[in-house]
Amino acid sequence: MHPAFRSLALVAVTAVAASAVALSVATAQSPSSEPAPQMVVGLPDFTRLVEQVVPAVVNVEADITARRPRGAMPDGFEEMPEFFRRFFGPGLPLPEAPRGTSQGTGFIISADGYVLTNHHVVAGAEEVRVRLSDRRELTAKVVGSDEQSDVALLKLDARDLPTLRIGDSRALKPGQWVVAIGSPFGLDHSVTAGIVSAVGRANPYSGQRYVPFIQTDVAINRGNSGGPLLNTRGEVVGINSQIFSNSGGYMGVSFAIPIDVAMNAVHQIKTTGRVSRGQLGVQVQDVPREMVEALGLGRPRGALVAQVLPGSPAERAGIERGDVIVAFNGTELGGSAELPPLVGAMAPGSRTTVTVLRDGRERTLSVVLSELDEGTASAAPAAEPAGRHANPLGIVGEDLTAEERRRLGLGAKEGVAIARIEGLAARRAGLQPGDVVLAVGRKSVGSVAELDAELRALRPGQPTMLLIRRGNATQYVAVTPRAQEQ
């Protein structure tokens, strides 16, 4: 033990001992005949819960044919800054584990042998083996798998198996107790507990835009992937999937896939063999705080539409760039991250409503969702330096060529490349050379002259929004011209 920790432990024990002595002295000197009060510690006991659910929790081991499947840790990963990490890698530090083996956890959801685990545990597997709590080892068939939700459905050739009850993850609230059972580092049926830290949490690092994660402080590590997250009634409310760490180990932030999302994927895999999701056809972002009042929102909320895909359901429904989506299918949006899970949870072809705020007025539009297509546009080329700026933001623009517009998927008269930034306000807003300005407010710009004219019309201290394309992303950036830059 480190000396500092030894000192800390010693202080703690000494303090307890001193308190005990003080209490005994006070009790002995007290003339009252009443017994000393008993201290009751209200910590939960999960013994019975664990006894009931452990038989349905299994160890999953997969022989990976690919050298490094998607989700495995790449070379140099350990040196990266804090990042979300999945809980497995080819070859756990066990002598008997062959190279190219991933280990995780799963749980049985039906007596006839259906097992749930994570997609990243079995991705690229040549063979999957499941070890039951009674030590039997069975070969599992991968019925189907979905990378976006990180859910995989396995099937065992067995009957009368113990199962876990499926709970309602939508009823979870921050502060509730939850329990995780898994196989960290191959240690089967390890039990940890904690509380729900947050629900509906977006994960900007995993690319899983359609999963509203459950965040907990339950200690989980490599090998816990695919294991159940349980409420105090012993019902599954999530599948443990990721941690936030700069060391590869637990640091107090863990993420689970809500069980309602997972069971939706299971139903589709069983029915059609794959998972499909609804698509609205917009790129959205949070509303810049500088623009809350100007947009008539009153408070930060909703999803600001930065781009509407041509031919998409959004375009057909009349959604426009600069609209703020404040509700989808009757559910109000607190931020932009809440929209993709709501859209993705609906089947392609579903008819629903989108409420947008435009020019300070709300309107509700009817939309029929298409099937999700995750194709993206090509990256924007960096612009070459041009002359000095002729606008209050200090942006030096350069016209795009027809080829550059085609590569970006822009219209024939859409977009101005930023060649150089000479103004402080533009720098503070995060604009960079190589960005492409598509619009100033709601006004599209297609030439340097148009851009300069729109920017010169701005008043000092008046915030406005620039629609920017950077690489594959399109988003609004709030900027405020300063008087000295006029």
Secondary structure, DSSP 4 states (H G I P E B T S, - for coil): --HHHHHHHHHHHHHHHHHHHHHHHHHHH----SPPPPP-------HHHHHHHGGGEEEEEEEE-SSS-TTSPPTTGGGS-SEEEES--SS-S-TTPPTTEEEEEEEE-STTSEEEE-HHHHTTEEEEEEE-TTS-EEEEEEEEEETTTTEEEEEES-SS---PEE--GGG--TT-EEEEEE-GGG-TTEEEEEEEEEEEE--TTT--TT--EEEE-----TT-TT-EEE-TTSEEEEEEEEEEESSSS--S-EEEEEHHHHHHHHHHHHHHSS---EE--EEEEPPPGGGTTTTT-SSS-SEEEEEE-TTSHHHHHT--TT-EEEEETTEE-SSGGGHHHHHHTSPTT-EEEEEEEETTEEEEEEEE-EE-----PPPPPPPPP-S---STT-EEEEEPPHHHHHHHT--TT--EEEEEE--HHHHHTT--TT-EEEEETTEE--SHHHHHHHHHTSPTT--EEEEEEETTEEEEEEE---GGG-
